[in-house]
Every structure is written in structure tokens, then in C-alpha cells.
Amino acid sequence: MTVRLAGVGKRYGRGGPWILQGVDLVLEPGGIVRVEGANGSGKSTLLKVLAGIERAERGTVHAPGSRAYVPERFPPALPFDARDYLCHLARVRGLSADRGRRRADHWLERFGITGYAGTPIGRLSKGTCQKVAVAQALLAEADLLLLDEAWTGLDRAARGELDAAVTERAAAGGLVVFVDHDPARLAGLTTAGHLVSNGALHAIPPVLADQDGPRTVVVVRAERLPEHLPGNPGRKPLADGTVRLDVAAAHSDTLLRRLLNSTPPVHVHSVAGPEHPEGVRP
């Protein structure tokens, strides 16, 4: 569902300075939207307003459907172990006990922390705690997913999993809005960008993928390829009816995950790139 902000203003305390003022914004389902700005500019406040955590003093916020939020700082002093915390949040978001446990175990496995499922959150390392913070937002497949520096503290594999999760959520019709300190985060995947400055919001071009770096070639056969694919790969129909996809190597794993979960199904014939110079046939 479309998210709309109209004339939104936000400040802390009566008579305090306006952190956001006159913000107008329209965001469509399926988008991956980057929010930029200097420290203290109001990026986190904007995400909290979208999440419903902060109330706007002025204007209107229309954000229908379910929402999930990863805060910039996740409180580790919680009376749960990792799995119980995720199961608790799943129930809060309306999942049955069985489905909640399956979803919790799914994300524990994807982030490589199944071995810490029974560890109290207060005893987890900062990086593992951040994986739990991200997992709790992905449990219920929210319509609006808000990520405030969610990649910070994650290892490379976990960052890749979060990139893939963002792409999956958008491909399924969800809307993702994120803040991150890395200017190249989700390059080639973002559909829009906005800069917060002096309380106002300014549209900026989405970050493009590096077209000069290593490339991966994926040859596929499909009745119909999805219109939007991670990394915006080049497409070249081949004489045998297959299609050659050429994408920045950084997005190859996310692209393959999207292809293998597509409807109608996509058959991957071969993959060749920096990690597979001889080519691989699944």
C-alpha cells in the first residue's frame, strides 16, 4: 500500500527546534528507498515517524499495513534468549506459535547464529545481537520495513543476507526504507533516494551499481523474467531461447536468490564470474 506524508513536522519538546518541517513524501510498494543526511539531520526521526514510534506534531502520516523497524541501537538488556525473543516478537505480530518458531529458526539459520539460539541476549556479542535485531524485523514479512543503520556491526555474510532479504521483501511487494553510512549500500537496487537537510526532504538520484568492477554472467531460461531484478542486469536474448544476464559481481548472489524464487520459475543454465571463471552449471 502507498505510504504518504503530507506537511509533516516533528520537534522534541514544546518550543524546541523543528527536526522535520513541511515534509511531503509518497512511497510506493516494491520500492527500496535510501535516506541520507548529516548526523543529527533527522534521518532517524523520519524513520521513527514512518514506523509510528514517534508522533508528528504537524501534518499527516498515512502508512497502512504492518510495519517493522530496526533501530540504530538495539537494547541488549532483555529478559530472553535469542530464540525466545524472536518467538515472542512473532506472537506480538500475529504469528501462531508454530509459525513464529519456524520463522525464528529460519532467520537464526540464515544469519548463522543457530548455535546462539539459547543464549541470553545480554550475553551475546555486539555483532550477534545486531543479527537478532535484524531478524526480529524480518519475522512477519511486514508491508513497511524500516532499517536504521541495520548493517552496522554485521559481518560480510550477514550483510549479504540482509541485502538479499531487502530484495526479497521488495520483490514480494513490500516497501523498504533504509539509512546507512556506506554510500554504496544497495547500489543498483535502490529505486529512490532522499536527502534530509535543514528539516526538509530533497529527492536525490538512487545510487547506481559500479559498472566497471567485476561482472557475473548468468544464463537463464524462463517463460517470463521479473521486470525488476537486483543489480539491474543487462539482458541479451540468445539464439537458443535463453537469456544472458550480466550483473555487477557484488549483486550476483542476490540476483540468483531472486531468480531461484521467482514465479513463474526461472531455470538457471549457467553462472560465470570472478568466483567461477570456468563457469558453473547448476
N, C-alpha and C positions, 0 to 999 in steps of 0.2 A: 504494500500500500504506500502511496505517496506521503512523504514527510514534508510538512510546511511550517516555516517560522515566518511570522509577519510582525515587523516592528518590535522585535524582542529587545528588551533592555534588562540588564542584570547588574546589581551592585550589592555589596555586603555592608549592612548597617545603614540606618537612616542618615542621609546626608553624605554617605561615602561616595567615592568616585565611581563612575559607571564603568564596569569592566566590559560590558557589551551594551551597545546602544544602536537602536534602529536596525537590527539585523533581520534581513529578509533572505530566505533560503528555501529552495524547492529541491527535494531529492527523490529520485525515482527508484523503484525496486530493481534489483540486479546491479546496482552501482557499487563501485569501490571508490570511496571519496577520501582524499587526503586533506588534512587541515594543518596549515603551517602558521608560524608566528614566533616572535621572540619570546624569551622566558617572561612569564607574567603578562603576556598579551591577552590572555583569555581563552586559549585553546582548550584547556581542561574544563573551564567553566562552560564553554559551549557544549562539550560532550556531556557534562553533567546535566545541563538543561535538556538536551536531547534524551538522556536516559531517564529523566523525571526525578533525578536525585536533588536537583536544585530547582527552585521555582522562579520563573521570570517575573520581575516587578512590572514590566510593561510588555504589551504585545501578546500574541497568541502562539502557542506551540501545538501543532497537530501531528502527533506521532502514533498512529494506530498500530494495533498488533502488539506482539510480545517484544520485549527489549532485554538485552544482556550487555553487561558493562565490565570491562577490565580496568580497574583504577590504576593510576600512576604508582600508587603504593598500596600493597596488599597487606592487611593486618595479619601477622603470623600468630598472634596470641589468641587462638581459637580452641575451644574445648573439643576438638575432633581429631581423629586421624584422617589421612588424606582421603581414603575411600568413603568413610562415614560422612565426611564433609560434603563430598560430591553427591552422595546419595541424598543427604539432607537437602541440598540445594535443588536437586532434581524433583523431590517431592514438593518443595515450595513452588516450583514452576509447573506443577500439574502432572508430572510423570508418575506412573504407577511405580510401586516399589521394585517390581521385577525389571521394568524398562529402565528405571533410574539406575539400578545396579549394572545392567548391561551397558548403558551409556557411560557410566563412570569407568567401568573396566576398559571399555573401548578407548577412551581418551588417556587413561593411565598407560595403556599399552602403546598408543601412538606416540606419546611423549617419552616413552622409555622409562617410566617410573613405577611400573607394576611392583617392583621389589620394595617400594616405599609405601605401598597402599595402607599398611597397618601402622605406619609411623606417625606419631602426633605431629600436627602441623608446626608447632613451636620448636620441634627438634629437626626440622628439615633445613637443608642448606638454602641460601637465598635463591639459587637457580632452580632448585626443585620446587620450592614454594611458589616461584613465579609460574612454573608449569601447571601447578594446581590452580593458581589464579586464572590462568588462561582456560584450563579445562572446564572450570565451573561456568564460564560464559558460553561454552560450546555445547553444553549438555543438551539443551532443549531446542536447538536449531531456531533461534529467535529470528523474528522478522527484521529487527534492527540490532546489529552488533556494533558496539562501540569499544574501540581499543585505544587506550591512552598509554603510549609507550609500552605496549604489551610485549614487544620483542626484547626489551632491555633485560639483561640477565639470563637470557636463553642461550643455550649452546647452538652450534650451527645446525645440527639435525633438528632440534626443536623449532628453530626459526623457519626451517624449510617446511615443517609440518604445519606451522601457523600460516605461512604463505599459502599452502595447499588448502587449509581449512577456510581461509578467506575466499579463495577462488571457488571452492565448493559451495559456500553459503550464497555467494552472489549468483552462481550458475543455477542454484535452486530457487532463485527469485528473492533472496534476502538482500538487505542493504547493509553495507559495511562502511563505517566512518572511522578513520584512524588518525592518530597523531604519532609521529616517530621522528627521532633525531637524525636518522640516516636519510639524506636527501634522495637516495636511490631506492628506498624501500618500496617494493611492489612496482618498480619501474616497468612500464609496458602493460601493467594490469589495471592501474587506476583509470577511472572513467571521468573524474573531475577533480579539481583542486581548488582550495580556498585559503586565502591568507587573512589572519586576524591581525588588525593593526589599528591602534587608537580606538578600540571598541567596535570598529566596523569590520565587515567581511567583504573581501575582494576576490573575485574569481581569478584563478591563475591556470595556465595550461597544465594538464597532467604530465607527469614525468614519463618520458619515453624510454624504452629499453635501449641498451647500448648495442648499436648496430654493427660496431667494428670489433667487438670481442668474439670469443669462441662461439661457434654455432653448432646446433644439433639438427640433424635431418631425420624426420620421421615419415615413413611411407605408410599410408593407411588406405583402407577401402571401407566405404560407408554409403548407405543409401542417402544420407543427408548429414553433413557435418554441422555442428553447432555454429551459429553465427559468430559468437564471441568466444575466442579461445585465449587461454593465458599466454602472454607474451606477444600477442598479435602476430602469429607466424605468417610468413609468406606462403602462398598456396599455388601449386603448379600441377594441374591435371596431367597425368601420364597416359601414354598410348594404351596401356593395358587396363585402364579404368580406375587405377589407384590415384591417390593424390599425394604429392610431395609437400610436406610441411617443413619450413625452415625457420627455426626459432633460436633466440639467444640461449646459449647453454645453461645460463642461470635459471631459465624458466622451463627447462626440459622435463624435470620431474613433475612439476605442477601440470604441465601440458599433458603428459602421459596419464597422470591420475585422472584428469578431466576426460580424456578420450576413453579410458577404460571403464568409466562410469557413465558414459553417455547413453541417451535413449533418443532415437534408435541406436543399436550397438554399433561401435566402430571397431573394425578389425585392424590391429597394428601389424603390418607386414615386417617392418624392419626399423631399427634405430641405429644411427651412426653419428658420432660426435667425438669431442675431446676424450671422453672416457671410454669410447668404443670405436677406435679408429678403423677396425676391421668390419664393423657393423655387427648388429645382433638381430637375429630373427626369433621373436617370441614363439 
